[in-house]
Amino acid sequence: MEITEGTIYPLMKRLKDGGLIDSYIVESPEGPPRKYYRITESGAEELARLSEEWFEFTESVNRLLKREEDE
């Protein structure tokens, strides 16, 4: 899978608009200022929730596949 700027920046904007990340600018001695992102407290909570949901999903799929192997 290839990820381009046209993919990542709209995603980052959506996360920022949703309050899941913050951004800040740091002046750079070499070139233009740089934008950095950090996860917010609500972003960390959402990440934990989505991670749990993902692990439950993959465990269900693994149980299903294991049952098919056993049959």
N, C-alpha and C positions, 0 to 999 in steps of 0.2 A: 504494500500500500504506500502510495506516495502522498505526502502532505505538503501543500504549497502555502505561500503567504495568503493566497485568496481563500484558503480554508482556515488557517489558524487564527488570523486577526478577527474575522467575524465571530469565531467561537470565543475568543478572549473578550471581545466586546460584550457578547451575550452573558458570559460569566460575570463580568464587571457590572453590567446593568442589573444583574440578579443579586448583587451583593455577595457573591461567592469568592471574588478576588478583589484586591486593590492593586492599583498601579502607582508607580512613582518614577520621577525622572532624576537621573544622576548625570551631572555634567561629566564629560569625558575629556581628558587631556589630549586624547588622540581621536579626533573626529567629532561627529555630532553628539548631542546628549543622548543617553540611552534610557529606554523605558524598561523598568523591571516590574514584575508581578509577584504578589504574595497572596497566599490563601488567607481568607478571613476566618473568624471563629465559626460563622454560619456555613462557610465553605467547607471547613473541616468536618462539621457535623453532617453536611450533605454527602461528603465523600465517604464517611463512615457508614451512613445509611445505604448509599448505593453499593458500596463494597459488600455489605452484608447481603443485600438483595442479590448481587452477582454470585456470591459464594453459595447461597441457597439454590439458585438456579442451576449452577454447574454441578452441585451435589445431586440434584434431581436428575439431571441428564446422565450423570455417571451411574446412578442407581439403575436407570432405565437401560443403559447400554450393558451394564453388568448382568442384568436379568436376561437380556437377549443372548449374551455369551453363555449363560448357564443352561439355556433351553436347548 
